[in-house]
């Protein structure tokens, strides 16, 4: 389905019954990144998965390269589907996005789960995002070699999953401007990290980090937990960054356990 959300058409997908649970994918992905968790979550939750601005089947609109805009897109989607509030799970870029939402719109977030993510980026990472945004501006053929190598590195612990995920990414960012826009949003965390604002989060929060994640290591999760009052950290042993593909059963168990807690 598609809904008009501010200046874009957002493609969204729903399955299951129960309390609303929104799953927010990462950079260069689309809603299909969550494919392995759906069977384990749909019995007890109304799952909403959507494609971020300029990703998948969602349009780019007047993109401004900010995390705040991506967060406001999510709030507009909640409005469009008639949800006053929802539980939010965000992976990587999606994790920063749901934290931004919980800061700016605490009344819309029941429970919060940032996964394999960070509240800041260092100089090296900011330069990486800026370089990827530059390549995206030159077109998909210029971006493709770097995207392929990045994806291989992210699946170094699960190489059998590389081909399918890379194919999905090529489809998701067929127009690479959406990828470049999201890279600029992440690069912005270099000069304006979320850290000083995390204390404003009021939703119960479970932060998930992965033992072998080189992009957002467990230390990044520890920093988030130090900032969000009452939050706690779970570390998935043996998983690299792409935990939703590498360890879907473990991640689904953490989600259902957290959302089922009093």
JOQUILIN-V515216 format. One record per run of one state. SS is the DSSP state (A for helix, B for strand, O for the rest). FROM is the first residue (numbers start at 0). LEN is the number of residues. Records with the same first field share a line. If there is no record, write none. Layout:
SS = FROM-LEN  FROM-LEN
//
This chain:
O = 0-1  5-2  15-3  24-6  34-3  41-3  50-16  80-5  91-1  104-1  115-7  137-2  154-4  172-4  187-7  200-3  210-7  227-4  236-6  246-1  260-2
B = 1-4  7-8  18-6  44-6  85-6  108-7  203-7  231-5
A = 30-4  37-4  66-14  92-12  105-3  122-15  139-15  158-14  176-11  194-6  217-10  242-4  247-13
//
